[in-house]
Amino acid sequence: MFWSDRVDAPAPAPPLADTVEADLAVIGGGFTGLWAALQALEDQPGLRVVVLEAEQCGFGASSRNGGFCDSSLTHGLANGISHWPDEIETLVRLGRENLAGLEASLERHRIDADYQRCAEIDVAIEPWHLESLAEDIEDFRGLGEDVDLLDAEQMRARVDSPTYLGGFIRRNDMALIDPARLVWGLRSTVEGRGAAVYENTPAHAIKRQNNRIDIRTPSGRVRADHAVMATNAYPGPVRRPRRYTIPVYDHVLMTEPLSAEQMASVGWAEREGLGDVSNMFHYYRLSADDRILWGGYDATYHFNNGIGDSHDQSDKTHSQLAEDFFQTFPQLEGLSFSHRWGGPIGTTTRFTATWGTKFDGQLAWVAGYTGLGVGASRFGARVALDLVYGRQTERTDLKMVRKHPVPFPPEPARWVGVQLTRRAIQRCDRRGGKRGPWLNLLDRFGVGFDS
Ligand SMILES: Cc1cc2nc3c(=O)[nH]c(=O)nc-3n(C[C@H](O)[C@H](O)[C@H](O)COP(=O)(O)OP(=O)(O)OC[C@H]3O[C@@H](n4cnc5c(N)ncnc54)[C@H](O)[C@@H]3O)c2cc1C
């Protein structure tokens, strides 16, 4: 993976080989787990925090993503409005506060993660995309977003592709980040504040004994007063999230760095984050060294919540992504891809995170941000801490936090449902955005499948 396989990656932390006592144990060393550790240490300096990571911190989605760091906590505004129309203003405000808090944390702890505030553009490449973009604009403006529609000429003056028919630019509440550097920075910050991080240390089993949480790993054990489980798409030792979250594989290509001439042929002077409006959408951005990260399109679910290294590479999806890339940027013909990878996104039927507790609230878990967890995972961790420390806050009062999404059915219905939905989504894209009976039915129940 491009982000994590760089020469300045930190040395691995040692595995746990003993029994340790902790005030707070965190299971999973992705963004959620590391933000939980950091925010807990900021709330209570000196807290004994232990982080258990099955592989290396950032092994999961947190080092594999596109680095789009959006303020949205609800997988976009439209999804938030459709599920929580009464709370949307609060959700938008909390999302902005979360992004500002993330930015302040990076400054405070001097984490250099190439964080850049920038605009985001949804690009129209089919006529129906233009209509769909125009529909949303008043909702965005009503909630204080600085948004505008771009015609084809304005769009191509920013980034040049013959496929562009227009765009929707959002100038606030978005940033791009180097995800692995964020993971590394968070890890070293929590270690600097006294947390013990153990890598190659999967939590195998968990129980409560004498009012303490007892976590077993292959060669050690943690006894803690409280715990946060932050394994997202991966099955952790608490089973409950598996009802609500499934792992969906999303794939990415990274090009070689573009030459100055290649950059000039594309434009992209303001280095916006881009995505198209199709249901099976692509997202793309520039890296600090002028590569293009190009991901998305297909979202693959493997039977029985299948997860593992064998799903990281998909010749079919990666070839399709390459074909789509050169259709978008024919002027870059001949450019090669230096990296390709995939990773599991934890999704729920409502596309946002869900939270829960166990052991009378001594443990909290959070999972399911879908494809917008880079920023939202900090909020997810904050809420998980509210829950384990029994704090009633504006956050814990949110319906999004109090209520679970509709669960996925058990297998084999789970797999069949996902395949039917994927096919219906493909048909919808082919038929100019007409949703068809299956998607209309799901819409009526407020459920769906997305990445
Ligand atoms: C290809 C891809 C592109 C994406 N692009 C974007 C994007 O551009 N913007 C955006 O906002 N979001 C994006 N996302 C989603 C985003 O990356 C995630 O929502 C976010 O990283 C979730 O963080 P997390 O810490 O909850 O989960 P993860 O990063 O998956 O962390 C979970 C960790 O738990 C560990 N673990 C699992 N089991 C155990 C165990 N038993 N014991 C100990 N540790 C365990 C895993 O090894 C892993 O490190 C993308 C995701 C993918 C896969």
Ligand as a Chemical Component Dictionary entry (heavy atoms), coordinates in Angstrom:
data_LIG
# 
_chem_comp.id                   LIG 
_chem_comp.type                 NON-POLYMER 
_chem_comp.pdbx_formal_charge   0 
_chem_comp.three_letter_code    LIG 
# 
loop_
_chem_comp_atom.comp_id 
_chem_comp_atom.atom_id 
_chem_comp_atom.alt_atom_id 
_chem_comp_atom.type_symbol 
_chem_comp_atom.charge 
_chem_comp_atom.model_Cartn_x 
_chem_comp_atom.model_Cartn_y 
_chem_comp_atom.model_Cartn_z 
_chem_comp_atom.pdbx_ordinal 
LIG C1  C1  C 0 -10.045 1.754  0.271  1  
LIG C2  C2  C 0 -10.709 2.648  1.275  2  
LIG C3  C3  C 0 -10.867 4.002  0.983  3  
LIG C4  C4  C 0 -11.470 4.848  1.918  4  
LIG N1  N1  N 0 -11.514 6.193  1.666  5  
LIG C5  C5  C 0 -11.989 7.042  2.606  6  
LIG C6  C6  C 0 -11.904 8.440  2.435  7  
LIG O1  O1  O 0 -11.316 8.938  1.485  8  
LIG N2  N2  N 0 -12.470 9.239  3.379  9  
LIG C7  C7  C 0 -13.087 8.717  4.472  10 
LIG O2  O2  O 0 -13.593 9.499  5.292  11 
LIG N3  N3  N 0 -13.118 7.388  4.705  12 
LIG C8  C8  C 0 -12.575 6.542  3.817  13 
LIG N4  N4  N 0 -12.557 5.202  4.061  14 
LIG C9  C9  C 0 -13.106 4.710  5.349  15 
LIG C10 C10 C 0 -12.161 4.999  6.514  16 
LIG O3  O3  O 0 -10.840 4.642  6.160  17 
LIG C11 C11 C 0 -12.603 4.225  7.753  18 
LIG O4  O4  O 0 -13.941 4.555  8.059  19 
LIG C12 C12 C 0 -11.766 4.489  8.989  20 
LIG O5  O5  O 0 -10.399 4.350  8.704  21 
LIG C13 C13 C 0 -12.184 3.537  10.110 22 
LIG O6  O6  O 0 -11.214 3.577  11.132 23 
LIG P1  P1  P 0 -11.283 2.508  12.295 24 
LIG O7  O7  O 0 -10.177 2.787  13.211 25 
LIG O8  O8  O 0 -12.656 2.496  12.887 26 
LIG O9  O9  O 0 -11.111 1.101  11.577 27 
LIG P2  P2  P 0 -9.764  0.407  11.016 28 
LIG O10 O10 O 0 -8.825  1.380  10.460 29 
LIG O11 O11 O 0 -10.200 -0.712 10.122 30 
LIG O12 O12 O 0 -9.090  -0.162 12.323 31 
LIG C14 C14 C 0 -9.483  -1.351 12.966 32 
LIG C15 C15 C 0 -8.219  -1.971 13.517 33 
LIG O13 O13 O 0 -8.563  -3.031 14.407 34 
LIG C16 C16 C 0 -7.581  -4.039 14.264 35 
LIG N5  N5  N 0 -8.168  -5.289 14.788 36 
LIG C17 C17 C 0 -9.085  -6.084 14.203 37 
LIG N6  N6  N 0 -9.391  -7.112 15.033 38 
LIG C18 C18 C 0 -8.677  -6.949 16.160 39 
LIG C19 C19 C 0 -8.558  -7.679 17.378 40 
LIG N7  N7  N 0 -9.282  -8.781 17.608 41 
LIG N8  N8  N 0 -7.695  -7.229 18.325 42 
LIG C20 C20 C 0 -6.947  -6.098 18.122 43 
LIG N9  N9  N 0 -7.033  -5.373 16.971 44 
LIG C21 C21 C 0 -7.886  -5.779 16.008 45 
LIG C22 C22 C 0 -7.292  -4.070 12.780 46 
LIG O14 O14 O 0 -6.048  -4.697 12.487 47 
LIG C23 C23 C 0 -7.337  -2.585 12.437 48 
LIG O15 O15 O 0 -6.042  -1.994 12.493 49 
LIG C24 C24 C 0 -11.969 4.328  3.157  50 
LIG C25 C25 C 0 -11.796 2.968  3.443  51 
LIG C26 C26 C 0 -11.167 2.127  2.514  52 
LIG C27 C27 C 0 -10.977 0.674  2.858  53 
# 
loop_
_chem_comp_bond.comp_id 
_chem_comp_bond.atom_id_1 
_chem_comp_bond.atom_id_2 
_chem_comp_bond.value_order 
_chem_comp_bond.pdbx_ordinal 
LIG C1  C2  SING 1  
LIG C2  C3  SING 2  
LIG C2  C26 DOUB 3  
LIG C3  C4  DOUB 4  
LIG C4  N1  SING 5  
LIG C4  C24 SING 6  
LIG N1  C5  DOUB 7  
LIG C5  C6  SING 8  
LIG C5  C8  SING 9  
LIG C6  O1  DOUB 10 
LIG C6  N2  SING 11 
LIG N2  C7  SING 12 
LIG C7  O2  DOUB 13 
LIG C7  N3  SING 14 
LIG N3  C8  DOUB 15 
LIG C8  N4  SING 16 
LIG N4  C9  SING 17 
LIG N4  C24 SING 18 
LIG C9  C10 SING 19 
LIG C10 O3  SING 20 
LIG C10 C11 SING 21 
LIG C11 O4  SING 22 
LIG C11 C12 SING 23 
LIG C12 O5  SING 24 
LIG C12 C13 SING 25 
LIG C13 O6  SING 26 
LIG O6  P1  SING 27 
LIG P1  O7  DOUB 28 
LIG P1  O8  SING 29 
LIG P1  O9  SING 30 
LIG O9  P2  SING 31 
LIG P2  O10 DOUB 32 
LIG P2  O11 SING 33 
LIG P2  O12 SING 34 
LIG O12 C14 SING 35 
LIG C14 C15 SING 36 
LIG C15 O13 SING 37 
LIG C15 C23 SING 38 
LIG O13 C16 SING 39 
LIG C16 N5  SING 40 
LIG C16 C22 SING 41 
LIG N5  C17 SING 42 
LIG N5  C21 SING 43 
LIG C17 N6  DOUB 44 
LIG N6  C18 SING 45 
LIG C18 C19 SING 46 
LIG C18 C21 DOUB 47 
LIG C19 N7  SING 48 
LIG C19 N8  DOUB 49 
LIG N8  C20 SING 50 
LIG C20 N9  DOUB 51 
LIG N9  C21 SING 52 
LIG C22 O14 SING 53 
LIG C22 C23 SING 54 
LIG C23 O15 SING 55 
LIG C24 C25 DOUB 56 
LIG C25 C26 SING 57 
LIG C26 C27 SING 58 
# 
